[in-house]
């Protein structure tokens, strides 16, 4: 049961991170796309920060990962 609640919280925080990252990056994508990018970016940010030994940033790491992912999408979508 705790794993399900944790997964739901991570999805919600990832969605918020994607929304904030869309605002920061001035992304013209849809809200749904930004939420999905936030969920994936949250994982990416946590993974990359973990590689350098930084843990416990939560939403800040998720926003950073989502911004990085949005930047990569813009870069390769052209």
mmCIF file of the N, C-alpha and C atoms, coordinates in Angstrom:
data_MODEL
# 
_entry.id   MODEL 
# 
loop_
_atom_site.group_PDB 
_atom_site.id 
_atom_site.type_symbol 
_atom_site.label_atom_id 
_atom_site.label_alt_id 
_atom_site.label_comp_id 
_atom_site.label_asym_id 
_atom_site.label_entity_id 
_atom_site.label_seq_id 
_atom_site.pdbx_PDB_ins_code 
_atom_site.Cartn_x 
_atom_site.Cartn_y 
_atom_site.Cartn_z 
_atom_site.occupancy 
_atom_site.B_iso_or_equiv 
_atom_site.pdbx_formal_charge 
_atom_site.auth_seq_id 
_atom_site.auth_comp_id 
_atom_site.auth_asym_id 
_atom_site.auth_atom_id 
_atom_site.pdbx_PDB_model_num 
ATOM 1   N N  . UNK A 1 1  ? 0.819  -1.200 0.000   1.00 0.00 ? 1  UNK A N  1 
ATOM 2   C CA . UNK A 1 1  ? 0.000  0.000  0.000   1.00 0.00 ? 1  UNK A CA 1 
ATOM 3   C C  . UNK A 1 1  ? 0.861  1.261  0.000   1.00 0.00 ? 1  UNK A C  1 
ATOM 4   N N  . UNK A 1 2  ? 1.952  1.236  0.755   1.00 0.00 ? 2  UNK A N  1 
ATOM 5   C CA . UNK A 1 2  ? 2.827  2.407  0.791   1.00 0.00 ? 2  UNK A CA 1 
ATOM 6   C C  . UNK A 1 2  ? 3.473  2.678  -0.562  1.00 0.00 ? 2  UNK A C  1 
ATOM 7   N N  . UNK A 1 3  ? 3.760  1.620  -1.304  1.00 0.00 ? 3  UNK A N  1 
ATOM 8   C CA . UNK A 1 3  ? 4.367  1.789  -2.628  1.00 0.00 ? 3  UNK A CA 1 
ATOM 9   C C  . UNK A 1 3  ? 3.399  2.470  -3.581  1.00 0.00 ? 3  UNK A C  1 
ATOM 10  N N  . UNK A 1 4  ? 2.122  2.166  -3.473  1.00 0.00 ? 4  UNK A N  1 
ATOM 11  C CA . UNK A 1 4  ? 1.123  2.784  -4.346  1.00 0.00 ? 4  UNK A CA 1 
ATOM 12  C C  . UNK A 1 4  ? 0.992  4.271  -4.022  1.00 0.00 ? 4  UNK A C  1 
ATOM 13  N N  . UNK A 1 5  ? 0.925  4.593  -2.750  1.00 0.00 ? 5  UNK A N  1 
ATOM 14  C CA . UNK A 1 5  ? 0.822  5.995  -2.342  1.00 0.00 ? 5  UNK A CA 1 
ATOM 15  C C  . UNK A 1 5  ? 2.069  6.766  -2.760  1.00 0.00 ? 5  UNK A C  1 
ATOM 16  N N  . UNK A 1 6  ? 3.244  6.152  -2.588  1.00 0.00 ? 6  UNK A N  1 
ATOM 17  C CA . UNK A 1 6  ? 4.491  6.784  -3.000  1.00 0.00 ? 6  UNK A CA 1 
ATOM 18  C C  . UNK A 1 6  ? 4.512  7.031  -4.506  1.00 0.00 ? 6  UNK A C  1 
ATOM 19  N N  . UNK A 1 7  ? 4.038  6.084  -5.286  1.00 0.00 ? 7  UNK A N  1 
ATOM 20  C CA . UNK A 1 7  ? 3.994  6.244  -6.742  1.00 0.00 ? 7  UNK A CA 1 
ATOM 21  C C  . UNK A 1 7  ? 3.042  7.372  -7.131  1.00 0.00 ? 7  UNK A C  1 
ATOM 22  N N  . UNK A 1 8  ? 1.891  7.451  -6.478  1.00 0.00 ? 8  UNK A N  1 
ATOM 23  C CA . UNK A 1 8  ? 0.934  8.520  -6.773  1.00 0.00 ? 8  UNK A CA 1 
ATOM 24  C C  . UNK A 1 8  ? 1.527  9.883  -6.439  1.00 0.00 ? 8  UNK A C  1 
ATOM 25  N N  . UNK A 1 9  ? 2.195  9.976  -5.298  1.00 0.00 ? 9  UNK A N  1 
ATOM 26  C CA . UNK A 1 9  ? 2.826  11.239 -4.905  1.00 0.00 ? 9  UNK A CA 1 
ATOM 27  C C  . UNK A 1 9  ? 3.903  11.627 -5.911  1.00 0.00 ? 9  UNK A C  1 
ATOM 28  N N  . UNK A 1 10 ? 4.705  10.657 -6.361  1.00 0.00 ? 10 UNK A N  1 
ATOM 29  C CA . UNK A 1 10 ? 5.748  10.951 -7.352  1.00 0.00 ? 10 UNK A CA 1 
ATOM 30  C C  . UNK A 1 10 ? 5.159  11.416 -8.672  1.00 0.00 ? 10 UNK A C  1 
ATOM 31  N N  . UNK A 1 11 ? 4.051  10.839 -9.086  1.00 0.00 ? 11 UNK A N  1 
ATOM 32  C CA . UNK A 1 11 ? 3.403  11.253 -10.329 1.00 0.00 ? 11 UNK A CA 1 
ATOM 33  C C  . UNK A 1 11 ? 2.866  12.676 -10.198 1.00 0.00 ? 11 UNK A C  1 
ATOM 34  N N  . UNK A 1 12 ? 2.234  12.964 -9.077  1.00 0.00 ? 12 UNK A N  1 
ATOM 35  C CA . UNK A 1 12 ? 1.694  14.315 -8.862  1.00 0.00 ? 12 UNK A CA 1 
ATOM 36  C C  . UNK A 1 12 ? 2.828  15.335 -8.805  1.00 0.00 ? 12 UNK A C  1 
ATOM 37  N N  . UNK A 1 13 ? 3.889  15.044 -8.056  1.00 0.00 ? 13 UNK A N  1 
ATOM 38  C CA . UNK A 1 13 ? 5.024  15.977 -7.981  1.00 0.00 ? 13 UNK A CA 1 
ATOM 39  C C  . UNK A 1 13 ? 5.700  16.127 -9.336  1.00 0.00 ? 13 UNK A C  1 
ATOM 40  N N  . UNK A 1 14 ? 5.808  15.037 -10.087 1.00 0.00 ? 14 UNK A N  1 
ATOM 41  C CA . UNK A 1 14 ? 6.364  15.112 -11.438 1.00 0.00 ? 14 UNK A CA 1 
ATOM 42  C C  . UNK A 1 14 ? 5.516  15.974 -12.346 1.00 0.00 ? 14 UNK A C  1 
ATOM 43  N N  . UNK A 1 15 ? 4.200  15.850 -12.210 1.00 0.00 ? 15 UNK A N  1 
ATOM 44  C CA . UNK A 1 15 ? 3.296  16.684 -13.000 1.00 0.00 ? 15 UNK A CA 1 
ATOM 45  C C  . UNK A 1 15 ? 3.454  18.152 -12.682 1.00 0.00 ? 15 UNK A C  1 
ATOM 46  N N  . UNK A 1 16 ? 3.557  18.473 -11.404 1.00 0.00 ? 16 UNK A N  1 
ATOM 47  C CA . UNK A 1 16 ? 3.773  19.868 -10.992 1.00 0.00 ? 16 UNK A CA 1 
ATOM 48  C C  . UNK A 1 16 ? 5.123  20.353 -11.497 1.00 0.00 ? 16 UNK A C  1 
ATOM 49  N N  . UNK A 1 17 ? 6.142  19.507 -11.397 1.00 0.00 ? 17 UNK A N  1 
ATOM 50  C CA . UNK A 1 17 ? 7.473  19.880 -11.880 1.00 0.00 ? 17 UNK A CA 1 
ATOM 51  C C  . UNK A 1 17 ? 7.444  20.155 -13.382 1.00 0.00 ? 17 UNK A C  1 
ATOM 52  N N  . UNK A 1 18 ? 6.719  19.349 -14.137 1.00 0.00 ? 18 UNK A N  1 
ATOM 53  C CA . UNK A 1 18 ? 6.607  19.560 -15.583 1.00 0.00 ? 18 UNK A CA 1 
ATOM 54  C C  . UNK A 1 18 ? 5.901  20.859 -15.905 1.00 0.00 ? 18 UNK A C  1 
ATOM 55  N N  . UNK A 1 19 ? 4.860  21.162 -15.151 1.00 0.00 ? 19 UNK A N  1 
ATOM 56  C CA . UNK A 1 19 ? 4.135  22.420 -15.354 1.00 0.00 ? 19 UNK A CA 1 
ATOM 57  C C  . UNK A 1 19 ? 5.048  23.606 -15.075 1.00 0.00 ? 19 UNK A C  1 
ATOM 58  N N  . UNK A 1 20 ? 5.784  23.562 -13.957 1.00 0.00 ? 20 UNK A N  1 
ATOM 59  C CA . UNK A 1 20 ? 6.708  24.648 -13.602 1.00 0.00 ? 20 UNK A CA 1 
ATOM 60  C C  . UNK A 1 20 ? 7.832  24.744 -14.631 1.00 0.00 ? 20 UNK A C  1 
ATOM 61  N N  . UNK A 1 21 ? 8.366  23.601 -15.060 1.00 0.00 ? 21 UNK A N  1 
ATOM 62  C CA . UNK A 1 21 ? 9.432  23.606 -16.064 1.00 0.00 ? 21 UNK A CA 1 
ATOM 63  C C  . UNK A 1 21 ? 8.936  24.200 -17.377 1.00 0.00 ? 21 UNK A C  1 
ATOM 64  N N  . UNK A 1 22 ? 7.695  23.927 -17.741 1.00 0.00 ? 22 UNK A N  1 
ATOM 65  C CA . UNK A 1 22 ? 7.118  24.520 -18.953 1.00 0.00 ? 22 UNK A CA 1 
ATOM 66  C C  . UNK A 1 22 ? 7.062  26.029 -18.865 1.00 0.00 ? 22 UNK A C  1 
ATOM 67  N N  . UNK A 1 23 ? 6.769  26.543 -17.681 1.00 0.00 ? 23 UNK A N  1 
ATOM 68  C CA . UNK A 1 23 ? 6.746  27.995 -17.472 1.00 0.00 ? 23 UNK A CA 1 
ATOM 69  C C  . UNK A 1 23 ? 8.163  28.559 -17.532 1.00 0.00 ? 23 UNK A C  1 
ATOM 70  N N  . UNK A 1 24 ? 9.094  27.900 -16.844 1.00 0.00 ? 24 UNK A N  1 
ATOM 71  C CA . UNK A 1 24 ? 10.484 28.372 -16.809 1.00 0.00 ? 24 UNK A CA 1 
ATOM 72  C C  . UNK A 1 24 ? 11.096 28.378 -18.205 1.00 0.00 ? 24 UNK A C  1 
ATOM 73  N N  . UNK A 1 25 ? 10.864 27.311 -18.960 1.00 0.00 ? 25 UNK A N  1 
ATOM 74  C CA . UNK A 1 25 ? 11.471 27.168 -20.289 1.00 0.00 ? 25 UNK A CA 1 
ATOM 75  C C  . UNK A 1 25 ? 10.644 27.851 -21.375 1.00 0.00 ? 25 UNK A C  1 
ATOM 76  N N  . UNK A 1 26 ? 9.527  28.491 -20.993 1.00 0.00 ? 26 UNK A N  1 
ATOM 77  C CA . UNK A 1 26 ? 8.639  29.153 -21.955 1.00 0.00 ? 26 UNK A CA 1 
ATOM 78  C C  . UNK A 1 26 ? 8.259  28.194 -23.090 1.00 0.00 ? 26 UNK A C  1 
ATOM 79  N N  . UNK A 1 27 ? 7.872  26.987 -22.680 1.00 0.00 ? 27 UNK A N  1 
ATOM 80  C CA . UNK A 1 27 ? 7.516  25.943 -23.629 1.00 0.00 ? 27 UNK A CA 1 
ATOM 81  C C  . UNK A 1 27 ? 6.079  26.142 -24.091 1.00 0.00 ? 27 UNK A C  1 
ATOM 82  N N  . UNK A 1 28 ? 5.848  26.004 -25.372 1.00 0.00 ? 28 UNK A N  1 
ATOM 83  C CA . UNK A 1 28 ? 4.521  26.179 -25.942 1.00 0.00 ? 28 UNK A CA 1 
ATOM 84  C C  . UNK A 1 28 ? 3.763  24.854 -26.054 1.00 0.00 ? 28 UNK A C  1 
ATOM 85  N N  . UNK A 1 29 ? 4.316  23.796 -25.484 1.00 0.00 ? 29 UNK A N  1 
ATOM 86  C CA . UNK A 1 29 ? 3.664  22.490 -25.546 1.00 0.00 ? 29 UNK A CA 1 
ATOM 87  C C  . UNK A 1 29 ? 2.415  22.452 -24.689 1.00 0.00 ? 29 UNK A C  1 
ATOM 88  N N  . UNK A 1 30 ? 1.664  21.402 -24.850 1.00 0.00 ? 30 UNK A N  1 
ATOM 89  C CA . UNK A 1 30 ? 0.420  21.268 -24.091 1.00 0.00 ? 30 UNK A CA 1 
ATOM 90  C C  . UNK A 1 30 ? 0.721  20.949 -22.627 1.00 0.00 ? 30 UNK A C  1 
ATOM 91  N N  . UNK A 1 31 ? -0.264 21.187 -21.797 1.00 0.00 ? 31 UNK A N  1 
ATOM 92  C CA . UNK A 1 31 ? -0.122 20.896 -20.377 1.00 0.00 ? 31 UNK A CA 1 
ATOM 93  C C  . UNK A 1 31 ? 0.123  19.403 -20.171 1.00 0.00 ? 31 UNK A C  1 
ATOM 94  N N  . UNK A 1 32 ? -0.564 18.566 -20.926 1.00 0.00 ? 32 UNK A N  1 
ATOM 95  C CA . UNK A 1 32 ? -0.379 17.126 -20.792 1.00 0.00 ? 32 UNK A CA 1 
ATOM 96  C C  . UNK A 1 32 ? 1.051  16.719 -21.123 1.00 0.00 ? 32 UNK A C  1 
ATOM 97  N N  . UNK A 1 33 ? 1.601  17.271 -22.187 1.00 0.00 ? 33 UNK A N  1 
ATOM 98  C CA . UNK A 1 33 ? 2.982  16.959 -22.552 1.00 0.00 ? 33 UNK A CA 1 
ATOM 99  C C  . UNK A 1 33 ? 3.939  17.395 -21.458 1.00 0.00 ? 33 UNK A C  1 
ATOM 100 N N  . UNK A 1 34 ? 3.710  18.597 -20.898 1.00 0.00 ? 34 UNK A N  1 
ATOM 101 C CA . UNK A 1 34 ? 4.591  19.080 -19.842 1.00 0.00 ? 34 UNK A CA 1 
ATOM 102 C C  . UNK A 1 34 ? 4.495  18.219 -18.588 1.00 0.00 ? 34 UNK A C  1 
ATOM 103 N N  . UNK A 1 35 ? 3.304  17.720 -18.287 1.00 0.00 ? 35 UNK A N  1 
ATOM 104 C CA . UNK A 1 35 ? 3.142  16.839 -17.131 1.00 0.00 ? 35 UNK A CA 1 
ATOM 105 C C  . UNK A 1 35 ? 3.904  15.530 -17.363 1.00 0.00 ? 35 UNK A C  1 
ATOM 106 N N  . UNK A 1 36 ? 3.798  14.978 -18.550 1.00 0.00 ? 36 UNK A N  1 
ATOM 107 C CA . UNK A 1 36 ? 4.517  13.739 -18.865 1.00 0.00 ? 36 UNK A CA 1 
ATOM 108 C C  . UNK A 1 36 ? 6.020  13.982 -18.831 1.00 0.00 ? 36 UNK A C  1 
ATOM 109 N N  . UNK A 1 37 ? 6.459  15.097 -19.392 1.00 0.00 ? 37 UNK A N  1 
ATOM 110 C CA . UNK A 1 37 ? 7.876  15.451 -19.353 1.00 0.00 ? 37 UNK A CA 1 
ATOM 111 C C  . UNK A 1 37 ? 8.329  15.632 -17.904 1.00 0.00 ? 37 UNK A C  1 
ATOM 112 N N  . UNK A 1 38 ? 7.472  16.190 -17.068 1.00 0.00 ? 38 UNK A N  1 
ATOM 113 C CA . UNK A 1 38 ? 7.805  16.372 -15.660 1.00 0.00 ? 38 UNK A CA 1 
ATOM 114 C C  . UNK A 1 38 ? 7.985  15.059 -14.933 1.00 0.00 ? 38 UNK A C  1 
ATOM 115 N N  . UNK A 1 39 ? 7.134  14.093 -15.238 1.00 0.00 ? 39 UNK A N  1 
ATOM 116 C CA . UNK A 1 39 ? 7.252  12.782 -14.604 1.00 0.00 ? 39 UNK A CA 1 
ATOM 117 C C  . UNK A 1 39 ? 8.554  12.106 -15.021 1.00 0.00 ? 39 UNK A C  1 
ATOM 118 N N  . UNK A 1 40 ? 8.832  12.099 -16.310 1.00 0.00 ? 40 UNK A N  1 
ATOM 119 C CA . UNK A 1 40 ? 10.075 11.500 -16.806 1.00 0.00 ? 40 UNK A CA 1 
ATOM 120 C C  . UNK A 1 40 ? 11.280 12.337 -16.362 1.00 0.00 ? 40 UNK A C  1 
ATOM 121 N N  . UNK A 1 41 ? 11.149 13.652 -16.421 1.00 0.00 ? 41 UNK A N  1 
ATOM 122 C CA . UNK A 1 41 ? 12.231 14.543 -16.004 1.00 0.00 ? 41 UNK A CA 1 
ATOM 123 C C  . UNK A 1 41 ? 12.529 14.435 -14.528 1.00 0.00 ? 41 UNK A C  1 
ATOM 124 N N  . UNK A 1 42 ? 11.503 14.171 -13.721 1.00 0.00 ? 42 UNK A N  1 
ATOM 125 C CA . UNK A 1 42 ? 11.722 13.976 -12.296 1.00 0.00 ? 42 UNK A CA 1 
ATOM 126 C C  . UNK A 1 42 ? 12.606 12.773 -12.030 1.00 0.00 ? 42 UNK A C  1 
ATOM 127 N N  . UNK A 1 43 ? 12.337 11.712 -12.759 1.00 0.00 ? 43 UNK A N  1 
ATOM 128 C CA . UNK A 1 43 ? 13.187 10.528 -12.640 1.00 0.00 ? 43 UNK A CA 1 
ATOM 129 C C  . UNK A 1 43 ? 14.601 10.842 -13.129 1.00 0.00 ? 43 UNK A C  1 
ATOM 130 N N  . UNK A 1 44 ? 14.700 11.524 -14.274 1.00 0.00 ? 44 UNK A N  1 
ATOM 131 C CA . UNK A 1 44 ? 15.994 11.864 -14.853 1.00 0.00 ? 44 UNK A CA 1 
ATOM 132 C C  . UNK A 1 44 ? 16.800 12.756 -13.911 1.00 0.00 ? 44 UNK A C  1 
ATOM 133 N N  . UNK A 1 45 ? 16.156 13.779 -13.359 1.00 0.00 ? 45 UNK A N  1 
ATOM 134 C CA . UNK A 1 45 ? 16.849 14.682 -12.442 1.00 0.00 ? 45 UNK A CA 1 
ATOM 135 C C  . UNK A 1 45 ? 17.334 13.961 -11.199 1.00 0.00 ? 45 UNK A C  1 
ATOM 136 N N  . UNK A 1 46 ? 16.483 13.114 -10.625 1.00 0.00 ? 46 UNK A N  1 
ATOM 137 C CA . UNK A 1 46 ? 16.893 12.349 -9.451  1.00 0.00 ? 46 UNK A CA 1 
ATOM 138 C C  . UNK A 1 46 ? 18.046 11.407 -9.750  1.00 0.00 ? 46 UNK A C  1 
ATOM 139 N N  . UNK A 1 47 ? 17.998 10.780 -10.920 1.00 0.00 ? 47 UNK A N  1 
ATOM 140 C CA . UNK A 1 47 ? 19.059 9.861  -11.326 1.00 0.00 ? 47 UNK A CA 1 
ATOM 141 C C  . UNK A 1 47 ? 20.383 10.598 -11.516 1.00 0.00 ? 47 UNK A C  1 
ATOM 142 N N  . UNK A 1 48 ? 20.343 11.705 -12.273 1.00 0.00 ? 48 UNK A N  1 
ATOM 143 C CA . UNK A 1 48 ? 21.576 12.441 -12.552 1.00 0.00 ? 48 UNK A CA 1 
ATOM 144 C C  . UNK A 1 48 ? 22.173 13.066 -11.291 1.00 0.00 ? 48 UNK A C  1 
ATOM 145 N N  . UNK A 1 49 ? 21.315 13.620 -10.432 1.00 0.00 ? 49 UNK A N  1 
ATOM 146 C CA . UNK A 1 49 ? 21.825 14.189 -9.188  1.00 0.00 ? 49 UNK A CA 1 
ATOM 147 C C  . UNK A 1 49 ? 22.372 13.102 -8.275  1.00 0.00 ? 49 UNK A C  1 
ATOM 148 N N  . UNK A 1 50 ? 21.755 11.924 -8.301  1.00 0.00 ? 50 UNK A N  1 
ATOM 149 C CA . UNK A 1 50 ? 22.252 10.801 -7.516  1.00 0.00 ? 50 UNK A CA 1 
ATOM 150 C C  . UNK A 1 50 ? 23.630 10.348 -7.972  1.00 0.00 ? 50 UNK A C  1 
ATOM 151 N N  . UNK A 1 51 ? 23.908 10.468 -9.267  1.00 0.00 ? 51 UNK A N  1 
ATOM 152 C CA . UNK A 1 51 ? 25.216 10.089 -9.790  1.00 0.00 ? 51 UNK A CA 1 
ATOM 153 C C  . UNK A 1 51 ? 26.339 10.952 -9.223  1.00 0.00 ? 51 UNK A C  1 
ATOM 154 N N  . UNK A 1 52 ? 26.027 12.197 -8.932  1.00 0.00 ? 52 UNK A N  1 
ATOM 155 C CA . UNK A 1 52 ? 27.049 13.093 -8.376  1.00 0.00 ? 52 UNK A CA 1 
ATOM 156 C C  . UNK A 1 52 ? 26.956 13.187 -6.854  1.00 0.00 ? 52 UNK A C  1 
ATOM 157 N N  . UNK A 1 53 ? 26.103 12.354 -6.257  1.00 0.00 ? 53 UNK A N  1 
ATOM 158 C CA . UNK A 1 53 ? 26.034 12.282 -4.814  1.00 0.00 ? 53 UNK A CA 1 
ATOM 159 C C  . UNK A 1 53 ? 25.090 13.261 -4.138  1.00 0.00 ? 53 UNK A C  1 
ATOM 160 N N  . UNK A 1 54 ? 24.227 13.910 -4.907  1.00 0.00 ? 54 UNK A N  1 
ATOM 161 C CA . UNK A 1 54 ? 23.268 14.853 -4.340  1.00 0.00 ? 54 UNK A CA 1 
ATOM 162 C C  . UNK A 1 54 ? 21.925 14.155 -4.231  1.00 0.00 ? 54 UNK A C  1 
ATOM 163 N N  . UNK A 1 55 ? 21.391 14.073 -3.023  1.00 0.00 ? 55 UNK A N  1 
ATOM 164 C CA . UNK A 1 55 ? 20.096 13.430 -2.826  1.00 0.00 ? 55 UNK A CA 1 
ATOM 165 C C  . UNK A 1 55 ? 19.206 14.329 -1.973  1.00 0.00 ? 55 UNK A C  1 
ATOM 166 N N  . UNK A 1 56 ? 17.938 14.059 -2.015  1.00 0.00 ? 56 UNK A N  1 
ATOM 167 C CA . UNK A 1 56 ? 17.001 14.747 -1.147  1.00 0.00 ? 56 UNK A CA 1 
ATOM 168 C C  . UNK A 1 56 ? 16.517 16.098 -1.635  1.00 0.00 ? 56 UNK A C  1 
ATOM 169 N N  . UNK A 1 57 ? 16.687 16.415 -2.912  1.00 0.00 ? 57 UNK A N  1 
ATOM 170 C CA . UNK A 1 57 ? 16.224 17.709 -3.415  1.00 0.00 ? 57 UNK A CA 1 
ATOM 171 C C  . UNK A 1 57 ? 14.761 17.675 -3.826  1.00 0.00 ? 57 UNK A C  1 
ATOM 172 N N  . UNK A 1 58 ? 14.216 16.497 -4.042  1.00 0.00 ? 58 UNK A N  1 
ATOM 173 C CA . UNK A 1 58 ? 12.792 16.351 -4.327  1.00 0.00 ? 58 UNK A CA 1 
ATOM 174 C C  . UNK A 1 58 ? 12.315 17.153 -5.512  1.00 0.00 ? 58 UNK A C  1 
ATOM 175 N N  . UNK A 1 59 ? 11.446 18.113 -5.253  1.00 0.00 ? 59 UNK A N  1 
ATOM 176 C CA . UNK A 1 59 ? 10.794 18.873 -6.323  1.00 0.00 ? 59 UNK A CA 1 
ATOM 177 C C  . UNK A 1 59 ? 11.799 19.710 -7.106  1.00 0.00 ? 59 UNK A C  1 
ATOM 178 N N  . UNK A 1 60 ? 12.847 20.190 -6.468  1.00 0.00 ? 60 UNK A N  1 
ATOM 179 C CA . UNK A 1 60 ? 13.849 20.996 -7.171  1.00 0.00 ? 60 UNK A CA 1 
ATOM 180 C C  . UNK A 1 60 ? 14.596 20.133 -8.189  1.00 0.00 ? 60 UNK A C  1 
ATOM 181 N N  . UNK A 1 61 ? 14.961 18.928 -7.804  1.00 0.00 ? 61 UNK A N  1 
ATOM 182 C CA . UNK A 1 61 ? 15.601 18.007 -8.736  1.00 0.00 ? 61 UNK A CA 1 
ATOM 183 C C  . UNK A 1 61 ? 14.675 17.614 -9.870  1.00 0.00 ? 61 UNK A C  1 
ATOM 184 N N  . UNK A 1 62 ? 13.393 17.464 -9.537  1.00 0.00 ? 62 UNK A N  1 
ATOM 185 C CA . UNK A 1 62 ? 12.402 17.130 -10.568 1.00 0.00 ? 62 UNK A CA 1 
ATOM 186 C C  . UNK A 1 62 ? 12.249 18.260 -11.569 1.00 0.00 ? 62 UNK A C  1 
ATOM 187 N N  . UNK A 1 63 ? 12.200 19.487 -11.092 1.00 0.00 ? 63 UNK A N  1 
ATOM 188 C CA . UNK A 1 63 ? 12.082 20.643 -11.985 1.00 0.00 ? 63 UNK A CA 1 
ATOM 189 C C  . UNK A 1 63 ? 13.330 20.759 -12.851 1.00 0.00 ? 63 UNK A C  1 
ATOM 190 N N  . UNK A 1 64 ? 14.505 20.568 -12.247 1.00 0.00 ? 64 UNK A N  1 
ATOM 191 C CA . UNK A 1 64 ? 15.753 20.640 -13.016 1.00 0.00 ? 64 UNK A CA 1 
ATOM 192 C C  . UNK A 1 64 ? 15.780 19.561 -14.103 1.00 0.00 ? 64 UNK A C  1 
ATOM 193 N N  . UNK A 1 65 ? 15.366 18.350 -13.754 1.00 0.00 ? 65 UNK A N  1 
ATOM 194 C CA . UNK A 1 65 ? 15.324 17.268 -14.738 1.00 0.00 ? 65 UNK A CA 1 
ATOM 195 C C  . UNK A 1 65 ? 14.322 17.542 -15.842 1.00 0.00 ? 65 UNK A C  1 
ATOM 196 N N  . UNK A 1 66 ? 13.167 18.089 -15.476 1.00 0.00 ? 66 UNK A N  1 
ATOM 197 C CA . UNK A 1 66 ? 12.143 18.409 -16.481 1.00 0.00 ? 66 UNK A CA 1 
ATOM 198 C C  . UNK A 1 66 ? 12.625 19.528 -17.403 1.00 0.00 ? 66 UNK A C  1 
ATOM 199 N N  . UNK A 1 67 ? 13.308 20.522 -16.843 1.00 0.00 ? 67 UNK A N  1 
ATOM 200 C CA . UNK A 1 67 ? 13.865 21.602 -17.678 1.00 0.00 ? 67 UNK A CA 1 
ATOM 201 C C  . UNK A 1 67 ? 14.900 21.040 -18.644 1.00 0.00 ? 67 UNK A C  1 
ATOM 202 N N  . UNK A 1 68 ? 15.748 20.156 -18.157 1.00 0.00 ? 68 UNK A N  1 
ATOM 203 C CA . UNK A 1 68 ? 16.750 19.527 -19.011 1.00 0.00 ? 68 UNK A CA 1 
ATOM 204 C C  . UNK A 1 68 ? 16.082 18.737 -20.131 1.00 0.00 ? 68 UNK A C  1 
ATOM 205 N N  . UNK A 1 69 ? 15.060 17.993 -19.787 1.00 0.00 ? 69 UNK A N  1 
ATOM 206 C CA . UNK A 1 69 ? 14.356 17.199 -20.787 1.00 0.00 ? 69 UNK A CA 1 
ATOM 207 C C  . UNK A 1 69 ? 13.640 18.084 -21.806 1.00 0.00 ? 69 UNK A C  1 
ATOM 208 N N  . UNK A 1 70 ? 13.010 19.157 -21.360 1.00 0.00 ? 70 UNK A N  1 
ATOM 209 C CA . UNK A 1 70 ? 12.367 20.093 -22.298 1.00 0.00 ? 70 UNK A CA 1 
ATOM 210 C C  . UNK A 1 70 ? 13.396 20.726 -23.226 1.00 0.00 ? 70 UNK A C  1 
ATOM 211 N N  . UNK A 1 71 ? 14.549 21.061 -22.692 1.00 0.00 ? 71 UNK A N  1 
ATOM 212 C CA . UNK A 1 71 ? 15.632 21.638 -23.504 1.00 0.00 ? 71 UNK A CA 1 
ATOM 213 C C  . UNK A 1 71 ? 16.069 20.626 -24.568 1.00 0.00 ? 71 UNK A C  1 
ATOM 214 N N  . UNK A 1 72 ? 16.243 19.362 -24.154 1.00 0.00 ? 72 UNK A N  1 
ATOM 215 C CA . UNK A 1 72 ? 16.641 18.329 -25.111 1.00 0.00 ? 72 UNK A CA 1 
ATOM 216 C C  . UNK A 1 72 ? 15.573 18.120 -26.187 1.00 0.00 ? 72 UNK A C  1 
ATOM 217 N N  . UNK A 1 73 ? 14.308 18.152 -25.790 1.00 0.00 ? 73 UNK A N  1 
ATOM 218 C CA . UNK A 1 73 ? 13.225 17.989 -26.761 1.00 0.00 ? 73 UNK A CA 1 
ATOM 219 C C  . UNK A 1 73 ? 13.244 19.127 -27.771 1.00 0.00 ? 73 UNK A C  1 
ATOM 220 N N  . UNK A 1 74 ? 13.425 20.365 -27.293 1.00 0.00 ? 74 UNK A N  1 
ATOM 221 C CA . UNK A 1 74 ? 13.487 21.509 -28.202 1.00 0.00 ? 74 UNK A CA 1 
ATOM 222 C C  . UNK A 1 74 ? 14.685 21.394 -29.138 1.00 0.00 ? 74 UNK A C  1 
ATOM 223 N N  . UNK A 1 75 ? 15.807 20.947 -28.602 1.00 0.00 ? 75 UNK A N  1 
ATOM 224 C CA . UNK A 1 75 ? 17.049 20.853 -29.366 1.00 0.00 ? 75 UNK A CA 1 
ATOM 225 C C  . UNK A 1 75 ? 16.930 19.824 -30.492 1.00 0.00 ? 75 UNK A C  1 
ATOM 226 N N  . UNK A 1 76 ? 16.336 18.669 -30.196 1.00 0.00 ? 76 UNK A N  1 
ATOM 227 C CA . UNK A 1 76 ? 16.281 17.606 -31.189 1.00 0.00 ? 76 UNK A CA 1 
ATOM 228 C C  . UNK A 1 76 ? 15.005 17.605 -32.019 1.00 0.00 ? 76 UNK A C  1 
ATOM 229 N N  . UNK A 1 77 ? 14.033 18.408 -31.667 1.00 0.00 ? 77 UNK A N  1 
ATOM 230 C CA . UNK A 1 77 ? 12.781 18.456 -32.418 1.00 0.00 ? 77 UNK A CA 1 
ATOM 231 C C  . UNK A 1 77 ? 12.913 19.315 -33.679 1.00 0.00 ? 77 UNK A C  1 
ATOM 232 N N  . UNK A 1 78 ? 13.958 20.095 -33.762 1.00 0.00 ? 78 UNK A N  1 
ATOM 233 C CA . UNK A 1 78 ? 14.129 20.973 -34.923 1.00 0.00 ? 78 UNK A CA 1 
ATOM 234 C C  . UNK A 1 78 ? 14.616 20.231 -36.123 1.00 0.00 ? 78 UNK A C  1 
# 
